[in-house]
Amino acid sequence: MSSAAPRAAVPWLALVGLLLWSAPACEPASPDDDSAGDDDTADDDTGDDDSAGDVALVVLSGEATVDGTGYAGTETHEVIAEQGQGDTLCAITYTWTSVAPRDDCAVCEWAWDLSASGAAVTAESGVGCAGVGADPAPFDGAQRAHGFAAEFIGHADVLMVPVAGEWEAVAYAGYNPKTGVLLYEWETGYQSLD
């Protein structure tokens, strides 16, 4: 009888993994998607997909030093062409500085309220920052909280951010408690370039 429980748990875990890693929200919607049921045109049947150049991936990558006294680091907001496979169209880098510690993230090893400053364009190509609607000015003074959870739900180290009042894992992260170095790369979503 005791062997039945592990066999029952395996399909359940496999299903959870499948749902987490194959969610349709992870796939960008093509601007030419006509799956709602309207008639296909001859161009749709060619197999050519030129829509990839019309959608960019938005990534926030950061590095910080975090300890019991504060959080100090940089983050780069990148808009990358061709669904993240092309050139960086715009990169804006800014500094995050801790404002106050947080104690409301139950799974976090640490959490801090942060304020951004010193935003500047650090890379542009193609349509550039103006073409993707990115401007460094709104980043200065932006507020966000970051937390770190090791082995979140027993699996991975993650960056935690409050979303609608609840702490959520938003990206894989690496944190070395001996050096205090935090690294993360957060794919926030896709942006149409139309």
Phi and psi restraints in degrees (value plus and minus 20) as a CYANA .aco file:
   2 SER   PHI     -87.7   -47.7
   2 SER   PSI     -41.2    -1.2
   3 SER   PHI     -97.7   -57.7
   3 SER   PSI     -34.2     5.8
   4 ALA   PHI     -90.8   -50.8
   4 ALA   PSI     -55.3   -15.3
   5 ALA   PHI     -82.4   -42.4
   5 ALA   PSI     -67.0   -27.0
   6 PRO   PHI     -82.6   -42.6
   6 PRO   PSI     -58.8   -18.8
   7 ARG   PHI     -84.9   -44.9
   7 ARG   PSI     -56.2   -16.2
   8 ALA   PHI     -90.5   -50.5
   8 ALA   PSI     -52.2   -12.2
   9 ALA   PHI     -94.1   -54.1
   9 ALA   PSI     -52.0   -12.0
  10 VAL   PHI     -81.3   -41.3
  10 VAL   PSI     -70.4   -30.4
  11 PRO   PHI     -81.2   -41.2
  11 PRO   PSI     -55.2   -15.2
  12 TRP   PHI     -84.7   -44.7
  12 TRP   PSI     -65.1   -25.1
  13 LEU   PHI     -84.7   -44.7
  13 LEU   PSI     -59.5   -19.5
  14 ALA   PHI     -82.4   -42.4
  14 ALA   PSI     -60.5   -20.5
  15 LEU   PHI     -84.6   -44.6
  15 LEU   PSI     -62.8   -22.8
  16 VAL   PHI     -80.9   -40.9
  16 VAL   PSI     -65.6   -25.6
  17 GLY   PHI     -80.7   -40.7
  17 GLY   PSI     -61.3   -21.3
  18 LEU   PHI     -83.5   -43.5
  18 LEU   PSI     -63.5   -23.5
  19 LEU   PHI     -86.2   -46.2
  19 LEU   PSI     -59.9   -19.9
  20 LEU   PHI     -88.2   -48.2
  20 LEU   PSI     -58.4   -18.4
  21 TRP   PHI    -117.0   -77.0
  21 TRP   PSI     -31.3     8.7
  22 SER   PHI    -140.6  -100.6
  22 SER   PSI       2.6    42.6
  23 ALA   PHI     -81.7   -41.7
  23 ALA   PSI     115.8   155.8
  24 PRO   PHI     -79.4   -39.4
  24 PRO   PSI     -44.8    -4.8
  25 ALA   PHI     -83.5   -43.5
  25 ALA   PSI     -38.5     1.5
  26 CYS   PHI     -97.7   -57.7
  26 CYS   PSI     -36.2     3.8
  27 GLU   PHI    -114.8   -74.8
  27 GLU   PSI     110.5   150.5
  28 PRO   PHI     -92.3   -52.3
  28 PRO   PSI     124.4   164.4
  29 ALA   PHI    -100.3   -60.3
  29 ALA   PSI     112.1   152.1
  30 SER   PHI     -96.4   -56.4
  30 SER   PSI     116.5   156.5
  31 PRO   PHI     -81.2   -41.2
  31 PRO   PSI     -42.4    -2.4
  32 ASP   PHI    -115.1   -75.1
  32 ASP   PSI     -10.0    30.0
  33 ASP   PHI     -87.1   -47.1
  33 ASP   PSI     102.6   142.6
  34 ASP   PHI    -142.3  -102.3
  34 ASP   PSI      15.2    55.2
  35 SER   PHI     -91.3   -51.3
  35 SER   PSI     -22.2    17.8
  36 ALA   PHI     -90.5   -50.5
  36 ALA   PSI     -28.1    11.9
  37 GLY   PHI      97.6   137.6
  37 GLY   PSI     -21.1    18.9
  38 ASP   PHI     -95.6   -55.6
  38 ASP   PSI     144.7   184.7
  39 ASP   PHI     -86.1   -46.1
  39 ASP   PSI     121.0   161.0
  40 ASP   PHI     -96.4   -56.4
  40 ASP   PSI     127.5   167.5
  41 THR   PHI    -116.6   -76.6
  41 THR   PSI     149.8   189.8
  42 ALA   PHI     -81.0   -41.0
  42 ALA   PSI     -54.2   -14.2
  43 ASP   PHI     -84.1   -44.1
  43 ASP   PSI     -52.3   -12.3
  44 ASP   PHI     -87.1   -47.1
  44 ASP   PSI     -42.4    -2.4
  45 ASP   PHI    -113.8   -73.8
  45 ASP   PSI     -16.7    23.3
  46 THR   PHI     -99.4   -59.4
  46 THR   PSI     -38.6     1.4
  47 GLY   PHI      65.9   105.9
  47 GLY   PSI     -29.0    11.0
  48 ASP   PHI     -97.4   -57.4
  48 ASP   PSI     113.6   153.6
  49 ASP   PHI    -145.6  -105.6
  49 ASP   PSI      75.5   115.5
  50 ASP   PHI    -113.5   -73.5
  50 ASP   PSI     -14.6    25.4
  51 SER   PHI     -95.5   -55.5
  51 SER   PSI     -37.7     2.3
  52 ALA   PHI     -78.8   -38.8
  52 ALA   PSI     -52.2   -12.2
  53 GLY   PHI     -94.6   -54.6
  53 GLY   PSI     -32.0     8.0
  54 ASP   PHI    -113.2   -73.2
  54 ASP   PSI     -22.3    17.7
  55 VAL   PHI    -148.3  -108.3
  55 VAL   PSI     112.3   152.3
  56 ALA   PHI    -135.7   -95.7
  56 ALA   PSI     131.5   171.5
  57 LEU   PHI    -114.2   -74.2
  57 LEU   PSI     115.7   155.7
  58 VAL   PHI    -125.4   -85.4
  58 VAL   PSI     104.2   144.2
  59 VAL   PHI    -147.5  -107.5
  59 VAL   PSI     116.4   156.4
  60 LEU   PHI    -130.7   -90.7
  60 LEU   PSI      95.9   135.9
  61 SER   PHI    -137.4   -97.4
  61 SER   PSI     117.6   157.6
  62 GLY   PHI    -161.9  -121.9
  62 GLY   PSI     138.3   178.3
  63 GLU   PHI    -161.5  -121.5
  63 GLU   PSI     111.9   151.9
  64 ALA   PHI    -166.2  -126.2
  64 ALA   PSI     141.3   181.3
  65 THR   PHI    -129.6   -89.6
  65 THR   PSI     105.2   145.2
  66 VAL   PHI    -149.8  -109.8
  66 VAL   PSI     112.3   152.3
  67 ASP   PHI    -167.9  -127.9
  67 ASP   PSI    -188.0  -148.0
  68 GLY   PHI     -87.7   -47.7
  68 GLY   PSI     -32.4     7.6
  69 THR   PHI    -123.4   -83.4
  69 THR   PSI     -32.1     7.9
  70 GLY   PHI     145.3   185.3
  70 GLY   PSI    -196.3  -156.3
  71 TYR   PHI    -153.2  -113.2
  71 TYR   PSI     105.6   145.6
  72 ALA   PHI    -163.0  -123.0
  72 ALA   PSI     105.3   145.3
  73 GLY   PHI    -194.2  -154.2
  73 GLY   PSI    -193.5  -153.5
  74 THR   PHI    -142.4  -102.4
  74 THR   PSI     137.4   177.4
  75 GLU   PHI    -157.7  -117.7
  75 GLU   PSI     122.0   162.0
  76 THR   PHI    -137.9   -97.9
  76 THR   PSI     105.6   145.6
  77 HIS   PHI    -113.0   -73.0
  77 HIS   PSI      91.7   131.7
  78 GLU   PHI    -135.0   -95.0
  78 GLU   PSI     118.8   158.8
  79 VAL   PHI    -133.5   -93.5
  79 VAL   PSI      93.4   133.4
  80 ILE   PHI    -132.5   -92.5
  80 ILE   PSI     103.3   143.3
  81 ALA   PHI     -82.6   -42.6
  81 ALA   PSI     146.7   186.7
  82 GLU   PHI      33.3    73.3
  82 GLU   PSI      30.3    70.3
  83 GLN   PHI      35.1    75.1
  83 GLN   PSI      15.8    55.8
  84 GLY   PHI      72.1   112.1
  84 GLY   PSI     -20.1    19.9
  85 GLN   PHI    -120.9   -80.9
  85 GLN   PSI     -26.1    13.9
  86 GLY   PHI    -125.5   -85.5
  86 GLY   PSI    -175.1  -135.1
  87 ASP   PHI     -95.4   -55.4
  87 ASP   PSI     135.1   175.1
  88 THR   PHI     -95.9   -55.9
  88 THR   PSI      93.0   133.0
  89 LEU   PHI     -96.4   -56.4
  89 LEU   PSI     -55.0   -15.0
  90 CYS   PHI    -174.1  -134.1
  90 CYS   PSI     116.1   156.1
  91 ALA   PHI    -153.7  -113.7
  91 ALA   PSI     106.5   146.5
  92 ILE   PHI    -141.4  -101.4
  92 ILE   PSI     104.0   144.0
  93 THR   PHI    -132.0   -92.0
  93 THR   PSI     120.7   160.7
  94 TYR   PHI    -165.9  -125.9
  94 TYR   PSI     146.3   186.3
  95 THR   PHI    -122.5   -82.5
  95 THR   PSI     114.9   154.9
  96 TRP   PHI    -122.8   -82.8
  96 TRP   PSI     111.9   151.9
  97 THR   PHI    -148.8  -108.8
  97 THR   PSI     118.0   158.0
  98 SER   PHI     -87.8   -47.8
  98 SER   PSI     124.4   164.4
  99 VAL   PHI    -128.6   -88.6
  99 VAL   PSI     -65.4   -25.4
 100 ALA   PHI    -181.2  -141.2
 100 ALA   PSI     129.9   169.9
 101 PRO   PHI     -91.6   -51.6
 101 PRO   PSI     134.9   174.9
 102 ARG   PHI    -134.3   -94.3
 102 ARG   PSI     125.2   165.2
 103 ASP   PHI    -145.6  -105.6
 103 ASP   PSI      -3.6    36.4
 104 ASP   PHI    -121.7   -81.7
 104 ASP   PSI     -13.1    26.9
 105 CYS   PHI    -123.2   -83.2
 105 CYS   PSI      79.8   119.8
 106 ALA   PHI     -82.8   -42.8
 106 ALA   PSI     -51.3   -11.3
 107 VAL   PHI    -113.9   -73.9
 107 VAL   PSI     -24.2    15.8
 108 CYS   PHI    -104.1   -64.1
 108 CYS   PSI     121.7   161.7
 109 GLU   PHI     -94.3   -54.3
 109 GLU   PSI     -52.2   -12.2
 110 TRP   PHI    -175.8  -135.8
 110 TRP   PSI     138.2   178.2
 111 ALA   PHI    -174.5  -134.5
 111 ALA   PSI     122.1   162.1
 112 TRP   PHI    -158.1  -118.1
 112 TRP   PSI     123.5   163.5
 113 ASP   PHI     -99.0   -59.0
 113 ASP   PSI     118.1   158.1
 114 LEU   PHI    -146.5  -106.5
 114 LEU   PSI     137.2   177.2
 115 SER   PHI    -152.6  -112.6
 115 SER   PSI     118.1   158.1
 116 ALA   PHI    -116.9   -76.9
 116 ALA   PSI     128.7   168.7
 117 SER   PHI    -176.2  -136.2
 117 SER   PSI     146.7   186.7
 118 GLY   PHI      48.1    88.1
 118 GLY   PSI       9.5    49.5
 119 ALA   PHI     -86.4   -46.4
 119 ALA   PSI     114.8   154.8
 120 ALA   PHI    -171.7  -131.7
 120 ALA   PSI     128.4   168.4
 121 VAL   PHI     -90.0   -50.0
 121 VAL   PSI     106.6   146.6
 122 THR   PHI    -134.5   -94.5
 122 THR   PSI     -31.0     9.0
 123 ALA   PHI    -181.9  -141.9
 123 ALA   PSI     123.9   163.9
 124 GLU   PHI    -169.1  -129.1
 124 GLU   PSI     125.4   165.4
 125 SER   PHI    -175.6  -135.6
 125 SER   PSI     148.3   188.3
 126 GLY   PHI      36.3    76.3
 126 GLY   PSI    -144.8  -104.8
 127 VAL   PHI     -92.9   -52.9
 127 VAL   PSI     -34.2     5.8
 128 GLY   PHI      49.0    89.0
 128 GLY   PSI    -194.8  -154.8
 129 CYS   PHI     -82.8   -42.8
 129 CYS   PSI     -61.1   -21.1
 130 ALA   PHI     -82.2   -42.2
 130 ALA   PSI     -58.5   -18.5
 131 GLY   PHI     -89.1   -49.1
 131 GLY   PSI     -43.2    -3.2
 132 VAL   PHI    -124.6   -84.6
 132 VAL   PSI     -14.3    25.7
 133 GLY   PHI      54.8    94.8
 133 GLY   PSI       6.4    46.4
 134 ALA   PHI    -125.3   -85.3
 134 ALA   PSI     113.9   153.9
 135 ASP   PHI    -155.9  -115.9
 135 ASP   PSI     114.0   154.0
 136 PRO   PHI     -85.2   -45.2
 136 PRO   PSI     -47.2    -7.2
 137 ALA   PHI     -73.6   -33.6
 137 ALA   PSI     -66.9   -26.9
 138 PRO   PHI     -86.1   -46.1
 138 PRO   PSI     -37.7     2.3
 139 PHE   PHI     -92.4   -52.4
 139 PHE   PSI     -54.5   -14.5
 140 ASP   PHI     -84.7   -44.7
 140 ASP   PSI     106.3   146.3
 141 GLY   PHI      66.5   106.5
 141 GLY   PSI     -22.3    17.7
 142 ALA   PHI     -82.1   -42.1
 142 ALA   PSI     129.2   169.2
 143 GLN   PHI    -139.9   -99.9
 143 GLN   PSI     120.8   160.8
 144 ARG   PHI    -178.9  -138.9
 144 ARG   PSI     140.9   180.9
 145 ALA   PHI    -136.2   -96.2
 145 ALA   PSI     122.1   162.1
 146 HIS   PHI    -142.3  -102.3
 146 HIS   PSI     121.7   161.7
 147 GLY   PHI    -156.0  -116.0
 147 GLY   PSI     144.4   184.4
 148 PHE   PHI    -149.3  -109.3
 148 PHE   PSI     110.1   150.1
 149 ALA   PHI    -141.5  -101.5
 149 ALA   PSI     102.2   142.2
 150 ALA   PHI    -106.2   -66.2
 150 ALA   PSI     119.1   159.1
 151 GLU   PHI      29.0    69.0
 151 GLU   PSI      31.2    71.2
 152 PHE   PHI     -76.8   -36.8
 152 PHE   PSI     106.8   146.8
 153 ILE   PHI      31.2    71.2
 153 ILE   PSI      15.1    55.1
 154 GLY   PHI      55.1    95.1
 154 GLY   PSI      -8.7    31.3
 155 HIS   PHI    -143.9  -103.9
 155 HIS   PSI     -77.5   -37.5
 156 ALA   PHI    -155.5  -115.5
 156 ALA   PSI     134.3   174.3
 157 ASP   PHI    -102.0   -62.0
 157 ASP   PSI     110.4   150.4
 158 VAL   PHI    -156.5  -116.5
 158 VAL   PSI     134.1   174.1
 159 LEU   PHI    -104.4   -64.4
 159 LEU   PSI     111.4   151.4
 160 MET   PHI    -130.1   -90.1
 160 MET   PSI     120.3   160.3
 161 VAL   PHI    -160.4  -120.4
 161 VAL   PSI     118.3   158.3
 162 PRO   PHI     -91.3   -51.3
 162 PRO   PSI     108.2   148.2
 163 VAL   PHI    -145.9  -105.9
 163 VAL   PSI      99.6   139.6
 164 ALA   PHI      32.0    72.0
 164 ALA   PSI      20.8    60.8
 165 GLY   PHI      64.9   104.9
 165 GLY   PSI     -24.7    15.3
 166 GLU   PHI    -138.5   -98.5
 166 GLU   PSI     118.3   158.3
 167 TRP   PHI     -92.7   -52.7
 167 TRP   PSI     110.4   150.4
 168 GLU   PHI    -151.2  -111.2
 168 GLU   PSI     126.2   166.2
 169 ALA   PHI     -95.6   -55.6
 169 ALA   PSI     104.9   144.9
 170 VAL   PHI    -135.5   -95.5
 170 VAL   PSI     -37.3     2.7
 171 ALA   PHI    -184.4  -144.4
 171 ALA   PSI     132.9   172.9
 172 TYR   PHI     -86.2   -46.2
 172 TYR   PSI     127.2   167.2
 173 ALA   PHI    -164.7  -124.7
 173 ALA   PSI     136.5   176.5
 174 GLY   PHI    -140.6  -100.6
 174 GLY   PSI     112.3   152.3
 175 TYR   PHI    -157.6  -117.6
 175 TYR   PSI     107.7   147.7
 176 ASN   PHI    -126.9   -86.9
 176 ASN   PSI      86.7   126.7
 177 PRO   PHI     -84.3   -44.3
 177 PRO   PSI     -42.5    -2.5
 178 LYS   PHI     -93.4   -53.4
 178 LYS   PSI     -61.6   -21.6
 179 THR   PHI    -115.8   -75.8
 179 THR   PSI     -39.3     0.7
 180 GLY   PHI      59.6    99.6
 180 GLY   PSI     -11.2    28.8
 181 VAL   PHI    -104.0   -64.0
 181 VAL   PSI     108.1   148.1
 182 LEU   PHI    -132.7   -92.7
 182 LEU   PSI     113.3   153.3
 183 LEU   PHI    -149.2  -109.2
 183 LEU   PSI     119.6   159.6
 184 TYR   PHI    -174.0  -134.0
 184 TYR   PSI     138.8   178.8
 185 GLU   PHI    -160.9  -120.9
 185 GLU   PSI      94.1   134.1
 186 TRP   PHI    -133.1   -93.1
 186 TRP   PSI      90.4   130.4
 187 GLU   PHI    -103.3   -63.3
 187 GLU   PSI      85.1   125.1
 188 THR   PHI    -103.6   -63.6
 188 THR   PSI     -39.7     0.3
 189 GLY   PHI     129.7   169.7
 189 GLY   PSI    -187.7  -147.7
 190 TYR   PHI    -133.1   -93.1
 190 TYR   PSI     129.2   169.2
 191 GLN   PHI    -148.4  -108.4
 191 GLN   PSI     108.5   148.5
 192 SER   PHI     -92.6   -52.6
 192 SER   PSI     119.4   159.4
 193 LEU   PHI    -120.7   -80.7
 193 LEU   PSI     -10.2    29.8
